[in-house]
């Protein structure tokens, strides 16, 4: 639990980091994910033996996951299981009725937000906010399943007076990236972090001197190498939900928080622009 008594989503944190793990860390993650009920009853010596790693490796793993040590991680894992907060890992089944599907989907999305909140680097978030506040231009790059997310946040930043842009297609976006300069900000949104177009745009933006920010679910994905600031979402995708759903909810949550933080950093200007755009848009309604 954190200092406020909130249970950290241990499984979610491990899942979000899993693709970037190797060696001893991968063994530890596999054991926790596969035998979480047994893990909470073991001493650190027993746990290390089960995973066939050293005790030092266990401690490092726990600290890298955001815990003080092995006992802290074990307490959170036990509390998560005992309070019924364990993530629903299974897919929605053909035998599930509508009510069950509703609960599974909502529980999955709630847990994605909780895991993202637990796992996000607040210092990186603050750097991203300040970069946007003082940016000349903020350019969004998002394609495929992330496209609508980028369009939505671009529109909302415009509403508060941020000079926000998003290309209409990949060619347009690449031209936009080539026109950025120092003092501008480029934001790439890609859950997998492997969308070639998004990575290419951030690389071009960085070459032009812009600050690059990525929002992704995988720590060691290609997009993180093109980003100065990485904001990590956390979710678990399964079968029919792998193309969107929980990852989209987590990404939207991060962008919503960015929008609100930026708006409050320049509150008077934000109010002025919202009032002005509200007036303009009201004229378009009956």
Phi, psi and omega in degrees: 000152177276186184295341179264007178082013180273132180288127177280143180282086184301312181297317180298318180298315181295318179299319183293334181263352194304312184298339180267002183268153175206169176058229183298320182297321179294321178297316180296314180299316181299320181292316180296316182292327182272331184222051183299324181294324177284325185301324185288350182256001184262149169283168180296326179294313180295320181297314180298320179295318179299322183274349182061045178225174178277160177296324179298322179295323179295314180298315179300318180300313181297317180292322178292337178273359176099013180254160180290329181179193184298314182297321179298316179296318183294321178298316179294319179296316179295316180297321179298318181286318185289332182268006177078016182267005181298135185297144173281109183269335185283156177288162168295131183259161179297334182277351183288136175277176185299320181296321179293318178299315179304312182294319181296315180296314182294318179299319180297318182287322176300316182291327177297318178294317180297316181295322178294317179298319180294327192262343187292138176281106184295326178297320178294321178298316180296321177297320180295316180300310182296325178296317181291318182304320185258011182284147172285313178224141174244116183250131179256137176235113178208133184226167179062230183293340181268356187302310184295332178294315178296320180296320181295313183288328175302313181298318182290325175294323175301321183299334180256014173090010176281135178285080186260145179219155171210132183290155181280338178204185185293321180295315179298318181296321180294321176296317177302315181299321182289344182265357179286162182211173178305136184100345175269166180231134176244128182241119178253131180245117179203114181300313181287333184074009185241010178290114188303316182300315183295317179297317180299318180296316180295321178298317179295317179298318179294321178299332180273000176097001180286154172282130183250134181234135175239147174239111187212168181257000185230121189297324185248028178282163182305326184295330182293334179285341180261002186249138173281330181229128180245127176247114189264126172267163180225128176196165175238123182255138178223144177033248187292344183263000188292337183275350181194238176049257189295322179295322179294318180299316180295318179296316179299321179300316179296315181291324175300315180295320177299313181301311182295316181297317179295316180302319182283336177291335180229054193301316183294316178294322179297313179299317181299314183289323178296317179298316182293314181291327175300318180295316180297314184289330180296332180290345180269359182251153176284000000 
